[in-house]
Amino acid sequence: MVLEQHILKSVLSKQAVCPNCNEKGSIIISVFRKHAHIFWIPMFPIGKRGISQCQNCKNVLSTKEMPNSI
C-alpha cells in the first residue's frame, strides 16, 4: 500500500499578509487529501492537510504554523 497526496483546492488570499515578508495578497492556500493506493488505484482517503505559500518570498507554512489572519 502506498500513500499519496492529491490537491483538493488552491486559493489566492487577497487579504492575508505574509508573516515573513509582510507582502499583502501574495499567499496561496492549498488543501491536500491523502489517499491509500493499491496498485496505483486510490482506494480510500486517509486525511487532509493544508499549507500556505507566499508567492513573494516562497515561505511555506503548515496549518499549525499559520497565524489566525491567514
C-alpha positions in Angstrom: 0.0 0.0 0.0 1.3 3.5 -0.9 0.2 6.9 0.4 -0.2 9.7 -2.0 -1.5 13.3 -1.8 -3.9 14.9 -4.2 -4.7 18.6 -4.3 -8.3 19.5 -3.5 -8.2 23.2 -3.8 -5.9 26.2 -4.0 -7.0 29.8 -3.4 -5.1 33.1 -3.6 -5.9 35.1 -0.4 -6.1 38.8 -1.3 -6.3 40.0 2.3 -3.7 37.8 4.1 -0.3 39.3 4.9 2.8 37.1 4.8 4.3 36.9 8.3 7.8 36.6 6.8 8.0 39.5 4.2 4.8 41.4 5.1 3.5 41.3 1.5 -0.3 41.6 1.2 -2.2 39.5 -1.3 0.5 37.0 -2.2 -0.4 34.0 -0.2 -1.8 30.8 -1.9 -3.6 28.5 0.5 -3.8 24.8 -0.6 -5.6 21.8 0.8 -4.4 18.3 0.0 -6.1 14.9 0.7 -4.0 11.8 1.4 -5.2 8.5 -0.2 -4.1 5.0 0.3 -3.2 3.4 -3.1 -3.1 -0.3 -4.1 -1.6 -0.9 -7.5 -1.9 2.8 -8.4 -5.7 2.9 -7.7 -6.7 5.3 -4.9 -8.7 3.2 -2.5 -9.8 5.4 0.4 -8.9 8.9 1.9 -6.7 8.9 4.9 -6.9 12.6 5.9 -6.4 16.2 4.8 -3.5 18.7 5.1 -3.3 22.4 4.5 -0.4 24.7 3.6 0.1 28.3 2.7 2.9 29.7 0.4 3.9 33.3 -0.2 4.5 33.9 -3.8 6.8 36.8 -3.0 9.3 35.2 -0.6 8.3 31.5 -1.1 7.8 30.9 2.6 5.7 27.8 3.3 3.7 27.4 6.5 1.8 24.3 7.6 -1.7 24.6 9.1 -0.3 24.7 12.7 2.2 27.5 11.8 -0.3 29.8 10.1 -1.4 32.9 12.0 -5.1 33.4 12.6 -5.2 36.1 9.9 -4.4 33.6 7.2 
